[in-house]
Amino acid sequence: MDLPTVSGRGHLAEVVPSVLATLGVPGYANTLALPEAAGACVLLIDGLGAELLRTHAAHAPVLAELTRATLTVGCPSTTVAGLAAIGTGLAPGEHGMAGYTFEVPGCGVLNALRWRRHPGGGELDLVPEEVQPLPTTFERAVAAGVGAVVVAEAKFAKSPLTRAVQRGGDYRGVYAMGDLAAETLRALREPAGFCYAYHGQLDELGHRYGPGSPAWLMQLRQVDRLVESLVDGLPPGRVLAVVADHGMVALDDVVDLDRTPALSAGVRELGGDPRIRHVYARPGAAEDVLAAWRETLGSRAWVVSRAEAIAAGWFGPRVSDRVRPRFGDVIAAARDQFGMVRRTAEPLESALIGQHGSLTPAEQLVPLAIARA
């Protein structure tokens, strides 16, 4: 079976380490050849794939002009893993934030955005600092004497996911695009340091209305104005790097896992996203589950064992023993515009038009836009 890879170009996990290297934080290398700076901001636009930006460049001329490279985000191409790549400088095989939902052995399937049991929403006794125990890029920056600021929605300031992947940063909560821009520029005017800023509404509209829809395009225009405002306000010697955590596709073909008996036989738990599924098998059933999923999904998905996915480098160059069981015994990654929904167990997620998580270029490739004052 020919499997896609997620290597061969710069990776999202290299962005913050490259920035911190330019600021003198030890232990990091500037592998992306970013310009030297007296201070820097990484702005993450959730859901802005490189293919989407290229297709709709007329709606985002500033971003299109500033784009210098295309990065790969890794597997799964979803927000939890992307935020963890920014927050640790590592791929999922090491940071262990294995998707929107994934099993933590002995505890159950975790919805990492809501930090609740999935599905159903019950409480899980999981400490964020234990689920993701590795030092964050923010902690390492502060330890080296470099200020680290996080500018993101106020409601996420003390969330478990923030604790897991952004601890150590000075969290400054904002409420709209205006104070996101103002607070980011304030952080950039402070003594040499690192700022991370996050904008999530483009992704929200892509999920609800589809990427490229009129509402999505209007939001893309606003994102471009945000970037333009930051570029115009950059203090001397500061650098702005704009990236994304994943792209997005609009589904036009789905299978309902809750109503397909062949895809539930031998299955103990399901995790992941509609575009990529972690399938956790009952003891002794992994091979039968793999065969059933391959036969049922056919050419609509890459269906592999955990060992095959790891060997193909889907989760990065290293997969730790701590993290390995979080990936499914079987992993199904959708091709084209196919989705694996669960209309009974996941009614909200299953109703969304735009989805991401898999290995297609539309989901994997994101822009790297650079501006220096």
Solvent accessible surface area in square Angstrom, and as a share of the most:
residue,aa,sasa,rsa
1,M,136,0.61
2,D,135,0.70
3,L,47,0.23
4,P,28,0.18
5,T,88,0.51
6,V,12,0.07
7,S,86,0.55
8,G,82,0.79
9,R,120,0.44
10,G,18,0.18
11,H,29,0.13
12,L,0,0.00
13,A,9,0.07
14,E,47,0.21
15,V,0,0.00
16,V,0,0.00
17,P,15,0.09
18,S,0,0.00
19,V,2,0.01
20,L,0,0.00
21,A,25,0.19
22,T,17,0.10
23,L,28,0.14
24,G,59,0.57
25,V,5,0.03
26,P,97,0.61
27,G,71,0.68
28,Y,38,0.14
29,A,62,0.48
30,N,48,0.25
31,T,86,0.50
32,L,33,0.17
33,A,86,0.67
34,L,11,0.05
35,P,46,0.29
36,E,115,0.52
37,A,16,0.13
38,A,45,0.35
39,G,2,0.02
40,A,2,0.02
41,C,0,0.00
42,V,0,0.00
43,L,1,0.00
44,L,0,0.00
45,I,0,0.00
46,D,2,0.01
47,G,1,0.01
48,L,0,0.00
49,G,0,0.00
50,A,6,0.04
51,E,59,0.26
52,L,22,0.11
53,L,7,0.04
54,R,155,0.57
55,T,100,0.58
56,H,35,0.16
57,A,33,0.26
58,A,97,0.75
59,H,44,0.20
60,A,0,0.00
61,P,79,0.50
62,V,34,0.20
63,L,0,0.00
64,A,39,0.31
65,E,128,0.57
66,L,24,0.12
67,T,43,0.25
68,R,148,0.54
69,A,44,0.34
70,T,38,0.22
71,L,3,0.01
72,T,5,0.03
73,V,8,0.05
74,G,1,0.01
75,C,0,0.00
76,P,3,0.02
77,S,0,0.00
78,T,4,0.02
79,T,14,0.08
80,V,1,0.01
81,A,4,0.03
82,G,3,0.03
83,L,17,0.08
84,A,0,0.00
85,A,2,0.01
86,I,1,0.01
87,G,0,0.00
88,T,7,0.04
89,G,15,0.15
90,L,47,0.23
91,A,9,0.07
92,P,3,0.02
93,G,0,0.00
94,E,33,0.15
95,H,0,0.00
96,G,0,0.00
97,M,0,0.00
98,A,0,0.00
99,G,1,0.01
100,Y,22,0.08
101,T,0,0.00
102,F,0,0.00
103,E,16,0.07
104,V,15,0.09
105,P,67,0.42
106,G,89,0.85
107,C,46,0.28
108,G,13,0.13
109,V,3,0.01
110,L,0,0.00
111,N,4,0.02
112,A,0,0.00
113,L,84,0.42
114,R,132,0.48
115,W,19,0.07
116,R,91,0.33
117,R,100,0.36
118,H,13,0.06
119,P,52,0.32
120,G,83,0.80
121,G,28,0.27
122,G,32,0.30
123,E,136,0.61
124,L,20,0.10
125,D,141,0.73
126,L,21,0.11
127,V,62,0.36
128,P,5,0.03
129,E,59,0.27
130,E,121,0.54
131,V,4,0.02
132,Q,0,0.00
133,P,59,0.37
134,L,53,0.27
135,P,80,0.50
136,T,0,0.00
137,T,0,0.00
138,F,0,0.00
139,E,58,0.26
140,R,90,0.33
141,A,0,0.00
142,V,77,0.44
143,A,94,0.73
144,A,44,0.34
145,G,70,0.68
146,V,18,0.11
147,G,41,0.40
148,A,6,0.04
149,V,12,0.07
150,V,0,0.00
151,V,0,0.00
152,A,4,0.03
153,E,34,0.15
154,A,29,0.22
155,K,147,0.62
156,F,78,0.32
157,A,37,0.29
158,K,180,0.76
159,S,25,0.16
160,P,42,0.26
161,L,15,0.07
162,T,15,0.09
163,R,98,0.36
164,A,0,0.00
165,V,1,0.00
166,Q,15,0.07
167,R,41,0.15
168,G,41,0.40
169,G,20,0.19
170,D,72,0.37
171,Y,44,0.17
172,R,40,0.15
173,G,35,0.33
174,V,10,0.06
175,Y,183,0.70
176,A,66,0.52
177,M,47,0.21
178,G,55,0.53
179,D,52,0.27
180,L,5,0.03
181,A,15,0.12
182,A,60,0.46
183,E,34,0.15
184,T,1,0.00
185,L,25,0.12
186,R,112,0.41
187,A,11,0.09
188,L,5,0.02
189,R,146,0.53
190,E,48,0.22
191,P,121,0.76
192,A,63,0.49
193,G,14,0.14
194,F,3,0.01
195,C,3,0.02
196,Y,0,0.00
197,A,0,0.00
198,Y,26,0.10
199,H,6,0.03
200,G,4,0.04
201,Q,63,0.28
202,L,0,0.00
203,D,14,0.07
204,E,91,0.41
205,L,45,0.22
206,G,0,0.00
207,H,31,0.14
208,R,153,0.56
209,Y,110,0.42
210,G,4,0.04
211,P,25,0.16
212,G,23,0.22
213,S,19,0.12
214,P,112,0.71
215,A,35,0.27
216,W,1,0.00
217,L,31,0.15
218,M,104,0.46
219,Q,29,0.13
220,L,0,0.00
221,R,107,0.39
222,Q,83,0.37
223,V,0,0.00
224,D,7,0.04
225,R,153,0.56
226,L,5,0.02
227,V,0,0.00
228,E,62,0.28
229,S,50,0.33
230,L,1,0.00
231,V,46,0.26
232,D,116,0.60
233,G,30,0.29
234,L,17,0.08
235,P,18,0.11
236,P,115,0.73
237,G,17,0.16
238,R,33,0.12
239,V,3,0.02
240,L,0,0.00
241,A,0,0.00
242,V,2,0.01
243,V,1,0.00
244,A,0,0.00
245,D,0,0.00
246,H,0,0.00
247,G,0,0.00
248,M,4,0.02
249,V,15,0.09
250,A,30,0.23
251,L,31,0.16
252,D,108,0.56
253,D,55,0.29
254,V,52,0.30
255,V,18,0.10
256,D,14,0.07
257,L,5,0.02
258,D,52,0.27
259,R,175,0.64
260,T,29,0.17
261,P,108,0.68
262,A,49,0.38
263,L,1,0.00
264,S,63,0.40
265,A,65,0.50
266,G,23,0.22
267,V,16,0.09
268,R,102,0.37
269,E,59,0.27
270,L,19,0.09
271,G,0,0.00
272,G,2,0.02
273,D,10,0.05
274,P,4,0.03
275,R,0,0.00
276,I,1,0.00
277,R,0,0.00
278,H,1,0.01
279,V,0,0.00
280,Y,2,0.01
281,A,8,0.06
282,R,133,0.48
283,P,131,0.83
284,G,88,0.85
285,A,18,0.14
286,A,40,0.31
287,E,144,0.65
288,D,105,0.54
289,V,2,0.01
290,L,27,0.13
291,A,60,0.46
292,A,28,0.22
293,W,1,0.00
294,R,81,0.30
295,E,152,0.68
296,T,43,0.25
297,L,3,0.01
298,G,40,0.39
299,S,90,0.58
300,R,79,0.29
301,A,5,0.04
302,W,29,0.10
303,V,4,0.02
304,V,0,0.00
305,S,26,0.17
306,R,53,0.19
307,A,71,0.55
308,E,66,0.30
309,A,0,0.00
310,I,37,0.19
311,A,91,0.71
312,A,28,0.22
313,G,24,0.23
314,W,0,0.00
315,F,1,0.00
316,G,12,0.11
317,P,110,0.69
318,R,144,0.52
319,V,20,0.11
320,S,40,0.26
321,D,117,0.61
322,R,84,0.30
323,V,0,0.00
324,R,88,0.32
325,P,52,0.33
326,R,10,0.04
327,F,0,0.00
328,G,0,0.00
329,D,35,0.18
330,V,1,0.00
331,I,0,0.00
332,A,0,0.00
333,A,0,0.00
334,A,0,0.00
335,R,74,0.27
336,D,113,0.58
337,Q,76,0.34
338,F,4,0.02
339,G,0,0.00
340,M,0,0.00
341,V,1,0.01
342,R,31,0.11
343,R,117,0.43
344,T,99,0.58
345,A,28,0.22
346,E,4,0.02
347,P,79,0.50
348,L,129,0.64
349,E,23,0.10
350,S,14,0.09
351,A,80,0.62
352,L,51,0.25
353,I,79,0.40
354,G,0,0.00
355,Q,6,0.03
356,H,8,0.03
357,G,0,0.00
358,S,0,0.00
359,L,8,0.04
360,T,15,0.09
361,P,76,0.48
362,A,22,0.17
363,E,0,0.00
364,Q,7,0.03
365,L,30,0.15
366,V,0,0.00
367,P,2,0.01
368,L,6,0.03
369,A,1,0.00
370,I,19,0.10
371,A,10,0.08
372,R,128,0.47
373,A,53,0.41
